[in-house]
Amino acid sequence: MTRHEVSPYATVMDDSQLTGRPIVLAGAGPYGGDVEVAEPLVTGNKKWADVDTDICMPAEQFPTKRWWAAFSVALALLGLLVFSLITLFYTGMGIAGVNQPVSWGSFIVNFVFWIGIGHAGTLISAVLYLFRQQWRTGINRAAEAMTLFAVCCAGIFPVIHLGRAWYAYWLIPYPNARGPLWVNFNSPLAWDIFAISTYGLVSLTFWYLGLLPDLATLRDRATHPWRKALYNAMSFGWTGSQRAWRHYESAYMVLAALATPLVFSVHTIVSFDFATSVIPGWHATIFPPYFVIGAIFSGFAMVITLMTFMRGYFGMKHYITLNHMENMAKIIMLTGMLVGFAYITEFFMAWYSGSAWEGFVFKNRAFGPYGWAYAIMFTCNAIIPQLFWVKALRRNTLVLFVVSILVNVGMWFERFVIVVTSLHRDYLPSSWGMYSLTFWDYSILLGSFGLFFTLFLLFVRVLPVVAMSEVKGVMDPQVARGVPRPATNPVTVQGV
């Protein structure tokens, strides 16, 4: 397919013209051979000034009707969360679905789900940065914000699960007058507090450090004195000097190195909540890698959901291109296969162990009263992502959006299956019971999505949703400056 009529710039393309394959410049080599160049990470013939204008626009102008419509829905769901929590604290845990023997219900399911959602942001920001994956620049800022908001949502569920939320401070190890009442440091439930708080703090620092140059850009563009003063304070007086950039790059590298092990350690510690018990179905050494892969899987699915909205709802398709979406789809396909492999391995080990209790638990998961939940989990997590073997589907935004939603539905059911099916039938049939969610369980779950999207929409409204300084660094300098150059020979796109 020839592209000589597209533009005199070899690396200027529109989003719809991207193919995900290298551009071959015929005869452009030093000895008359062909040269392969990557497709641009920013489309639409954007200049550096256009980047500032496009990305700063939501923070500088009055919100659009689309933003108000989305914010109204999110705020309504947040109101539902507040009302449900007030009712729960006033009435008691009896209105929730937890019972005996299923004393861990939807609140623990939601906690593990939201912690998993928060993993993709740090992975995109830290791990892909260390591997010098330049395509991360268009999505890393929103993914980092997603991490922080997901951790906020996750943090409320252990407090709710306590039943008496006003005693949550007892979980903090500090000198007190409660005598023998002290935090059990041998319990993974106590480890969760330190792991999640550390993860949240490092993620917040990493996210805010990346914001400093862009906050300075907002300061320089501000016309109102108080806005200029506010952004100047938030950017810590960033000057953009060579010395400032040198220290910035060094600090960013150190934080990326610190954050990388947290990606793997946090959900590993969350998995210890189950794996260190003696309950069949939980006591498994596969849980740490299984939980980490599942967290990356669900986190990237949520990133695709958010980026689809950013592309279509907020006009960011020139900075979040189809190539970005396809790369994330490939990661979902890979992690989906690993999650499916973990499901099969669990059944194999239950058989290979020769344990009658382990064998019963996994048969009960797949064919017992909650077999329908296991079927949803396996279909959404292990089968549906295999659609992305087809390149056309990886580059179809509607397919990407639907699959990303189904993946997170499947991941929620995965946590539901792990928690409920291992508890509702234990060693004694006389102790068996059933668990079902009540209206308040559903309302708190929906309300947590309201909290998440309310925070995300406020972030879109007041801060740059794309890292301007990093996007400018991956643009073709001649295109970004608007410097004309002669047209090259016809460009062909060849398969890899």
MIBA-740394 format. One line per field, with one value per residue (C-alpha): chain; x, y, z. Coordinates in nm, 4 decimals. Layout:
<atoms>
unit: [A; ...]
x: [X; ...]
y: [Y; ...]
z: [Z; ...]
</atoms>
This chain:
<atoms>
unit: [A; A; A; A; A; A; A; A; A; A; A; A; A; A; A; A; A; A; A; A; A; A; A; A; A; A; A; A; A; A; A; A; A; A; A; A; A; A; A; A; A; A; A; A; A; A; A; A; A; A; A; A; A; A; A; A; A; A; A; A; A; A; A; A; A; A; A; A; A; A; A; A; A; A; A; A; A; A; A; A; A; A; A; A; A; A; A; A; A; A; A; A; A; A; A; A; A; A; A; A; A; A; A; A; A; A; A; A; A; A; A; A; A; A; A; A; A; A; A; A; A; A; A; A; A; A; A; A; A; A; A; A; A; A; A; A; A; A; A; A; A; A; A; A; A; A; A; A; A; A; A; A; A; A; A; A; A; A; A; A; A; A; A; A; A; A; A; A; A; A; A; A; A; A; A; A; A; A; A; A; A; A; A; A; A; A; A; A; A; A; A; A; A; A; A; A; A; A; A; A; A; A; A; A; A; A; A; A; A; A; A; A; A; A; A; A; A; A; A; A; A; A; A; A; A; A; A; A; A; A; A; A; A; A; A; A; A; A; A; A; A; A; A; A; A; A; A; A; A; A; A; A; A; A; A; A; A; A; A; A; A; A; A; A; A; A; A; A; A; A; A; A; A; A; A; A; A; A; A; A; A; A; A; A; A; A; A; A; A; A; A; A; A; A; A; A; A; A; A; A; A; A; A; A; A; A; A; A; A; A; A; A; A; A; A; A; A; A; A; A; A; A; A; A; A; A; A; A; A; A; A; A; A; A; A; A; A; A; A; A; A; A; A; A; A; A; A; A; A; A; A; A; A; A; A; A; A; A; A; A; A; A; A; A; A; A; A; A; A; A; A; A; A; A; A; A; A; A; A; A; A; A; A; A; A; A; A; A; A; A; A; A; A; A; A; A; A; A; A; A; A; A; A; A; A; A; A; A; A; A; A; A; A; A; A; A; A; A; A; A; A; A; A; A; A; A; A; A; A; A; A; A; A; A; A; A; A; A; A; A; A; A; A; A; A; A; A; A; A; A; A; A; A; A; A; A; A; A; A; A; A; A; A; A; A; A; A; A; A; A; A; A; A; A; A; A; A; A; A; A; A; A; A; A; A; A; A; A; A; A; A; A; A; A; A; A]
x: [0.0000; 0.1616; 0.1553; 0.3410; 0.0236; -0.0289; 0.2259; 0.5713; 0.6775; 0.7700; 0.6491; 0.3279; 0.0170; -0.3379; -0.4658; -0.6787; -0.3723; -0.1704; -0.1208; 0.0971; 0.3786; 0.7061; 0.7061; 0.9445; 1.1069; 1.2016; 1.5500; 1.6042; 1.9071; 2.2643; 2.3368; 1.9954; 1.8417; 1.5182; 1.4918; 1.2368; 1.1087; 0.8522; 0.5104; 0.4712; 0.3513; 0.1716; -0.0503; -0.2242; 0.0839; 0.1000; 0.3507; 0.4919; 0.2654; -0.0345; 0.0521; 0.0354; -0.2900; -0.4689; -0.3697; -0.4071; -0.7479; -0.9608; -0.7868; -0.8087; -1.1637; -1.5040; -1.6059; -1.7925; -2.1416; -1.9879; -1.7758; -2.0744; -2.2824; -2.0126; -1.9448; -2.3146; -2.3388; -2.0197; -2.1337; -2.4706; -2.2942; -2.0671; -2.3774; -2.5095; -2.1844; -2.2082; -2.5733; -2.4995; -2.2069; -2.4078; -2.6869; -2.4385; -2.2656; -2.5965; -2.7785; -2.4912; -2.3301; -2.6524; -2.7736; -2.4734; -2.4548; -2.1756; -2.2718; -2.1335; -1.9456; -1.8834; -1.7500; -1.5418; -1.7849; -1.8072; -1.5986; -1.2856; -1.3706; -1.3911; -1.0708; -0.8655; -1.0344; -0.9435; -0.5871; -0.5487; -0.6835; -0.4138; -0.1235; -0.1172; -0.0381; 0.2888; 0.3744; 0.3277; 0.5118; 0.7996; 0.8619; 0.8032; 1.0118; 1.3044; 1.2707; 1.2604; 0.9227; 0.8428; 0.4795; 0.4023; 0.4291; 0.0737; -0.0948; 0.1332; -0.0113; -0.3709; -0.2590; -0.0680; -0.3739; -0.5834; -0.3476; -0.3961; -0.7732; -0.7962; -0.5901; -0.8309; -1.1248; -0.9496; -0.8621; -1.2217; -1.3177; -1.0993; -1.2330; -1.5909; -1.5171; -1.4157; -1.7813; -1.6870; -1.5034; -1.4425; -1.1919; -0.9835; -0.7001; -0.6372; -0.4690; -0.1905; 0.1019; 0.1594; 0.2154; -0.1223; -0.2944; -0.4855; -0.2609; -0.2249; -0.4174; -0.1487; -0.1068; -0.0118; 0.2903; 0.2811; -0.0474; -0.0588; -0.3595; -0.1190; 0.1288; -0.1429; -0.1467; 0.2253; 0.2365; -0.0594; 0.0380; 0.3936; 0.2626; 0.0245; 0.2917; 0.5524; 0.2910; 0.1778; 0.5374; 0.6130; 0.2970; 0.3517; 0.7171; 0.6139; 0.3608; 0.6139; 0.7147; 0.3531; 0.2361; 0.5000; 0.3554; 0.0095; 0.1658; 0.3291; 0.0044; -0.2138; -0.3551; -0.5209; -0.2819; -0.4178; -0.4016; -0.0436; 0.0457; -0.1291; 0.0410; 0.3755; 0.3430; 0.2331; 0.5296; 0.7731; 0.8983; 1.0119; 1.2424; 1.3153; 1.6892; 1.9439; 2.0238; 1.6557; 1.6082; 1.9195; 1.7971; 1.4472; 1.5651; 1.7794; 1.4945; 1.2515; 1.4880; 1.5330; 1.1590; 1.0995; 1.3501; 1.1808; 0.8320; 0.9113; 0.9423; 0.6272; 0.4332; 0.5115; 0.5267; 0.1944; -0.0342; 0.1949; 0.1268; -0.2450; -0.2312; -0.0745; -0.4077; -0.5299; -0.2176; -0.0945; -0.4215; -0.4949; -0.8278; -0.8434; -0.8485; -0.6487; -0.3398; -0.1483; 0.2013; 0.0783; -0.1177; 0.1566; 0.2410; -0.1226; -0.2428; 0.0281; -0.0496; -0.4219; -0.3640; -0.1682; -0.4395; -0.7274; -0.5269; -0.4507; -0.8158; -0.9181; -0.6546; -0.8071; -1.1525; -1.0309; -0.8233; -1.1235; -1.3128; -1.0169; -0.9934; -1.3603; -1.5010; -1.2196; -1.0534; -0.7131; -0.6903; -0.3828; -0.1880; -0.3487; -0.3352; -0.4507; -0.0934; -0.1114; -0.4381; -0.2979; 0.0080; -0.2143; -0.4325; -0.1230; -0.0401; -0.3967; -0.3760; -0.0484; -0.1623; -0.4971; -0.3125; -0.1082; -0.4215; -0.5848; -0.2721; -0.2981; -0.6607; -0.5586; -0.2581; -0.4817; -0.6919; -0.3843; -0.2241; -0.5505; -0.5445; -0.1694; -0.1647; -0.3908; -0.5766; -0.9455; -1.0259; -0.8406; -1.0004; -1.3470; -1.2994; -1.2021; -1.4754; -1.7179; -1.5875; -1.6471; -1.9546; -2.1100; -2.3730; -2.1399; -2.0391; -2.2055; -1.9600; -1.6654; -1.7958; -1.8189; -1.4700; -1.3083; -1.4893; -1.4124; -1.0520; -0.9168; -1.1276; -1.2479; -0.8973; -0.7889; -0.9871; -0.6812; -0.4884; -0.6712; -0.4988; -0.8167; -0.9859; -0.6869; -0.7297; -1.1085; -1.1911; -1.5410; -1.4034; -1.1280; -1.3812; -1.6190; -1.3392; -1.1859; -1.5215; -1.5673; -1.2160; -1.2829; -1.6182; -1.4306; -1.1644; -1.4271; -1.5841; -1.2393; -1.2065; -1.5670; -1.4947; -1.1746; -1.3340; -1.6802; -1.6377; -1.3564; -1.5633; -1.9211; -1.8404; -1.5683; -1.4786; -1.8152; -2.1334; -2.3257; -2.1395; -2.2126; -2.3995; -2.4696; -2.3742; -2.5586; -2.5079; -2.7718; -2.8837; -2.6283; -2.3423; -2.4333; -2.4816; -2.1410; -1.9755; -2.1397; -2.0631; -1.6929; -1.6975; -1.8635; -1.5771; -1.3202; -1.4707; -1.5443; -1.1774; -1.0676; -1.2969; -1.1769; -0.8223; -0.9087; -1.0623; -0.7756; -0.4509; -0.2873; -0.4137; -0.1227; 0.2431; 0.3248; 0.6972; 0.7315; 0.5127; 0.7232; 1.0315; 0.9058; 0.7903; 0.9859; 1.1665; 1.1280; 0.7538; 0.7160; 0.8899; 0.7044; 1.0282; 0.9495; 1.1629; 1.1488; 0.9066; 1.0584; 0.9937; 0.6590; 0.6257; 0.5080; 0.3882; 0.5087; 0.4242; 0.6754]
y: [0.0000; 0.3254; 0.6292; 0.8882; 1.0943; 1.1160; 1.3819; 1.5095; 1.3936; 1.0275; 1.0055; 1.2061; 0.9913; 1.0052; 0.7626; 0.5781; 0.5253; 0.3396; -0.0292; -0.1410; -0.2398; -0.0602; 0.1972; 0.1005; 0.3940; 0.2590; 0.3652; 0.5924; 0.4043; 0.5347; 0.2892; 0.3021; 0.0288; 0.0382; 0.1828; 0.0751; 0.3354; 0.2989; 0.4522; 0.7798; 0.7675; 1.1005; 1.1367; 1.4254; 1.6317; 1.7807; 2.0483; 2.0910; 2.3920; 2.1799; 1.9271; 2.1970; 2.3362; 2.0027; 1.8512; 2.1681; 2.2476; 2.0476; 2.2231; 2.5712; 2.5777; 2.5338; 2.1647; 2.0347; 1.8851; 1.5403; 1.5841; 1.7035; 1.4058; 1.1558; 1.3372; 1.3405; 0.9634; 0.9074; 1.1471; 0.9721; 0.6380; 0.8002; 0.9253; 0.5688; 0.4540; 0.7148; 0.6316; 0.2571; 0.2980; 0.5183; 0.2596; -0.0239; 0.1462; 0.2494; -0.0825; -0.3296; -0.6038; -0.8039; -0.6253; -0.7574; -1.1119; -1.2413; -1.5343; -1.8554; -2.0274; -1.7533; -1.4871; -1.3297; -1.1952; -0.9265; -0.6744; -0.8923; -0.9762; -0.6045; -0.5316; -0.7833; -0.6693; -0.3019; -0.3773; -0.5743; -0.2846; -0.0597; -0.2697; -0.1719; 0.1923; 0.1183; -0.1492; 0.0948; 0.3761; 0.1914; -0.1421; -0.0224; 0.2876; 0.0719; -0.1307; 0.1940; 0.1226; 0.4608; 0.3792; 0.4101; 0.7912; 0.8432; 0.6382; 0.6398; 0.9531; 0.8291; 0.4789; 0.6174; 0.8171; 0.5018; 0.3262; 0.5902; 0.5967; 0.2166; 0.2040; 0.4597; 0.2360; -0.0760; 0.0910; 0.1374; -0.2319; -0.3753; -0.0956; -0.1862; -0.5538; -0.4835; -0.4209; -0.1452; 0.0931; 0.3418; 0.0949; 0.0750; 0.2641; -0.0476; -0.1955; 0.0623; -0.0427; 0.2502; 0.2776; 0.2479; 0.1619; -0.1416; -0.3886; -0.7200; -0.5979; -0.5545; -0.6040; -0.9612; -0.9162; -1.2851; -1.2327; -1.1433; -0.9254; -0.6955; -0.7141; -0.5794; -0.2486; -0.1900; -0.3207; -0.1180; 0.2020; 0.1745; 0.1035; 0.3969; 0.6356; 0.5369; 0.5479; 0.8946; 1.0221; 0.8696; 1.0175; 1.3636; 1.3764; 1.3141; 1.5972; 1.8676; 1.9758; 1.9724; 2.1735; 2.4309; 2.4370; 2.5071; 2.7808; 2.9459; 2.9324; 3.0608; 3.4115; 3.4563; 3.5487; 3.2964; 3.0138; 3.1058; 3.1163; 2.7856; 2.5994; 2.7573; 2.6234; 2.2811; 2.2638; 2.3646; 2.6512; 2.4270; 2.6214; 2.3644; 2.4237; 2.1624; 2.1020; 2.0586; 1.8051; 1.6140; 1.5771; 1.5004; 1.2143; 1.0710; 1.0832; 0.9343; 0.6437; 0.5760; 0.5798; 0.3523; 0.1057; 0.1259; 0.0872; -0.2156; -0.4690; -0.3229; -0.4311; -0.7901; -0.7701; -0.6028; -0.8560; -1.1340; -1.0206; -0.9960; -1.3564; -1.4562; -1.3686; -1.6907; -1.8991; -1.9049; -2.0536; -2.4275; -2.4090; -2.6351; -2.4246; -2.1468; -2.3265; -2.3206; -2.2072; -2.0966; -1.8071; -1.5359; -1.5516; -1.6320; -1.3166; -1.0953; -1.2063; -1.1642; -0.8138; -0.7091; -0.8697; -0.6796; -0.3570; -0.3411; -0.4166; -0.1133; 0.0993; 0.0013; 0.0948; 0.4370; 0.5004; 0.4202; 0.6955; 0.9308; 0.8706; 0.9012; 1.1171; 1.3658; 1.3802; 1.2299; 0.9893; 1.1658; 1.0910; 0.7575; 0.5875; 0.2506; 0.1282; 0.2016; 0.0100; -0.2840; -0.3094; -0.3271; -0.5873; -0.8032; -0.7832; -0.8809; -1.1765; -1.2927; -1.2535; -1.4140; -1.7248; -1.7276; -1.6932; -1.9786; -2.1879; -2.1146; -2.2351; -2.5636; -2.6001; -2.5676; -2.8624; -3.0645; -3.0070; -3.0913; -3.4265; -3.4816; -3.4064; -3.7031; -3.4903; -3.5756; -3.2337; -3.0406; -3.2553; -3.1958; -2.8174; -2.7841; -3.0174; -2.8134; -2.4909; -2.6084; -2.8287; -2.7313; -2.4681; -2.1890; -2.3579; -2.0745; -1.8257; -2.0462; -2.0703; -1.6898; -1.6562; -1.9068; -1.7792; -1.4112; -1.4580; -1.7507; -1.7760; -1.4300; -1.2657; -1.5159; -1.3041; -1.0802; -1.3308; -1.1604; -0.8300; -0.6655; -0.7247; -0.5858; -0.2607; -0.2355; 0.0028; -0.1388; -0.4931; -0.3665; -0.1868; -0.4840; -0.7332; -0.5053; -0.4872; -0.8648; -0.9256; -0.7238; -0.8950; -1.2242; -1.1055; -1.0002; -1.3442; -1.5013; -1.3397; -1.4347; -1.7984; -1.8069; -1.6540; -1.8113; -2.1617; -2.2431; -2.1331; -2.2370; -2.6117; -2.7097; -3.0395; -3.1056; -3.1206; -3.0050; -2.6753; -2.6152; -2.3046; -2.0748; -1.7145; -1.4566; -1.0853; -0.8500; -0.5164; -0.3424; -0.5544; -0.4559; -0.0887; -0.0659; -0.2352; 0.0068; 0.2956; 0.2070; 0.2501; 0.5876; 0.6886; 0.5705; 0.7531; 1.0679; 1.0937; 1.0148; 1.2766; 1.5403; 1.4474; 1.4924; 1.8285; 1.9907; 1.8177; 1.7144; 1.3640; 1.2947; 1.3536; 1.6459; 1.6503; 1.2774; 1.2870; 1.5690; 1.3559; 1.0812; 1.3139; 1.3650; 1.6990; 1.8124; 1.7449; 1.9009; 2.2199; 2.2312; 2.2254; 2.1158; 1.8532; 1.6938; 1.4127; 1.0660; 0.7807; 0.6033; 0.4386; 0.0839; -0.0979; -0.4538; -0.7355; -0.8264]
z: [0.0000; -0.1099; 0.1155; -0.0899; -0.1169; 0.2604; 0.3530; 0.2645; 0.6105; 0.6284; 0.9897; 0.9674; 0.9693; 1.0911; 1.3521; 1.0971; 0.8748; 1.1370; 1.0692; 1.3583; 1.1213; 1.0367; 0.7596; 0.4790; 0.2989; -0.0427; -0.1530; 0.1465; 0.2780; 0.2447; -0.0410; -0.2045; 0.0098; 0.2025; 0.5533; 0.8154; 1.0594; 1.3340; 1.2961; 1.4891; 1.8482; 1.7962; 1.4909; 1.3182; 1.2227; 1.5737; 1.6696; 2.0187; 2.0691; 1.9649; 2.2353; 2.5030; 2.3685; 2.3274; 2.6621; 2.8701; 2.7198; 2.9720; 3.2625; 3.1096; 2.9756; 3.1314; 3.1397; 2.8391; 2.8474; 2.7993; 3.1092; 3.3124; 3.1946; 3.2946; 3.6211; 3.7122; 3.6735; 3.8739; 4.1454; 4.1700; 4.2233; 4.4814; 4.6625; 4.6594; 4.8222; 5.0979; 5.1662; 5.1738; 5.4135; 5.6498; 5.6478; 5.7041; 5.9990; 6.1567; 6.1103; 6.1353; 5.9273; 5.9301; 5.6170; 5.4229; 5.2881; 5.5132; 5.7335; 5.8716; 5.7181; 5.4565; 5.6904; 5.4120; 5.1553; 4.8914; 5.0875; 5.0661; 4.7034; 4.6217; 4.8143; 4.6141; 4.2904; 4.3361; 4.4473; 4.1245; 3.9180; 4.0617; 3.9366; 3.5691; 3.6423; 3.8172; 3.5632; 3.2727; 3.4508; 3.6146; 3.4452; 3.0891; 3.1639; 3.2748; 2.9545; 2.7512; 2.5917; 2.4382; 2.3625; 2.7338; 2.7150; 2.5907; 2.8617; 3.1665; 3.3354; 3.3296; 3.4307; 3.7302; 3.8370; 3.7965; 4.0397; 4.3077; 4.2734; 4.2741; 4.5957; 4.7473; 4.6554; 4.7890; 5.1172; 5.2280; 5.2110; 5.4915; 5.7118; 5.6196; 5.6752; 6.0359; 6.1179; 6.3620; 6.1330; 6.4126; 6.5628; 6.2457; 6.4119; 6.6251; 6.3182; 6.3440; 6.5674; 6.8012; 7.1783; 7.3493; 7.6761; 7.5498; 7.7309; 7.5443; 7.2396; 6.9768; 6.6050; 6.5136; 6.2901; 6.1987; 6.0153; 5.6439; 5.7280; 5.9121; 5.6259; 5.3957; 5.5799; 5.5330; 5.1756; 5.0502; 5.2320; 5.0955; 4.7470; 4.7620; 4.8907; 4.6304; 4.3516; 4.4646; 4.4728; 4.1333; 3.9799; 4.1255; 4.0241; 3.6632; 3.6907; 3.7799; 3.4242; 3.3092; 3.6106; 3.5160; 3.1635; 3.3083; 3.5217; 3.2209; 3.0226; 3.3081; 3.2686; 3.6077; 3.8924; 4.1424; 3.8911; 3.8091; 4.1808; 4.2496; 3.9656; 4.0565; 4.4102; 4.2845; 4.0440; 4.3231; 4.1080; 3.8227; 3.5900; 3.3185; 3.3422; 3.2409; 3.6074; 3.6978; 3.4188; 3.5238; 3.8804; 3.7590; 3.5378; 3.8171; 4.0697; 3.8187; 3.7539; 4.1272; 4.1914; 3.8932; 4.0374; 4.3793; 4.2369; 4.0207; 4.3073; 4.4593; 4.1497; 4.2388; 4.6179; 4.6950; 4.5327; 4.6531; 5.0094; 4.9333; 4.8103; 5.1442; 5.3082; 5.1489; 5.0828; 5.4452; 5.5680; 5.5886; 5.4067; 5.0974; 4.7823; 4.9496; 5.0776; 4.7489; 4.6547; 4.3114; 4.4597; 4.4575; 4.0834; 4.0058; 4.1846; 4.0332; 3.6763; 3.7421; 3.8776; 3.5679; 3.3548; 3.5170; 3.5456; 3.1755; 3.1011; 3.3070; 3.1311; 2.7953; 2.9264; 3.0388; 2.7263; 2.5072; 2.6875; 2.6594; 2.2844; 2.2017; 2.4807; 2.5392; 2.1959; 2.2791; 1.9859; 1.8426; 2.1621; 2.2540; 1.9155; 1.7888; 1.8274; 2.2004; 2.2224; 2.0259; 2.2495; 2.5561; 2.3854; 2.3313; 2.7017; 2.7894; 2.5511; 2.7093; 3.0688; 2.9794; 2.8642; 3.1849; 3.3972; 3.2052; 3.2606; 3.6350; 3.6384; 3.4748; 3.7052; 4.0113; 3.8968; 3.8091; 4.1500; 4.3280; 4.1477; 4.1778; 4.5523; 4.6234; 4.8806; 4.8906; 5.0376; 4.7666; 4.4982; 4.6406; 4.6600; 4.2932; 4.1738; 4.3802; 4.2212; 3.8674; 3.9088; 4.2417; 4.3288; 4.2165; 3.8911; 3.7009; 3.8589; 3.7644; 3.4067; 3.3820; 3.5268; 3.2916; 2.9827; 3.0425; 3.1545; 2.9557; 2.6383; 2.5351; 2.5375; 2.2725; 2.0251; 2.0213; 1.8139; 1.5260; 1.4432; 1.3146; 1.6516; 1.8425; 1.6501; 1.6798; 1.9644; 2.0171; 2.0515; 2.2823; 2.5021; 2.5278; 2.5958; 2.8622; 3.0410; 3.0215; 3.1516; 3.4648; 3.5089; 3.4916; 3.7348; 3.9880; 3.9610; 4.0014; 4.3438; 4.4215; 4.3343; 4.5403; 4.8499; 4.8509; 4.7139; 4.9567; 5.2563; 5.1925; 5.2040; 5.4485; 5.6166; 5.7864; 5.5733; 5.8808; 5.8552; 5.4884; 5.3828; 5.0891; 5.0299; 4.8251; 4.7839; 4.9208; 4.7822; 5.0046; 4.8729; 4.5184; 4.6072; 4.7790; 4.4795; 4.2344; 4.4669; 4.4648; 4.0868; 4.1475; 4.3777; 4.1219; 3.8245; 4.0269; 4.1201; 3.7655; 3.6093; 3.8563; 3.7593; 3.3901; 3.4729; 3.6655; 3.5609; 3.2304; 3.1528; 2.9140; 3.0049; 2.7753; 2.8479; 2.7718; 2.4600; 2.3165; 2.3688; 2.1345; 1.8556; 1.5328; 1.5950; 1.2335; 1.2401; 1.5855; 1.4712; 1.1411; 0.9413; 0.5830; 0.4141; 0.0721; 0.0066; 0.0096; -0.2284; -0.1966; 0.1410; 0.1682; 0.4744; 0.4857; 0.7196; 0.9856]
</atoms>
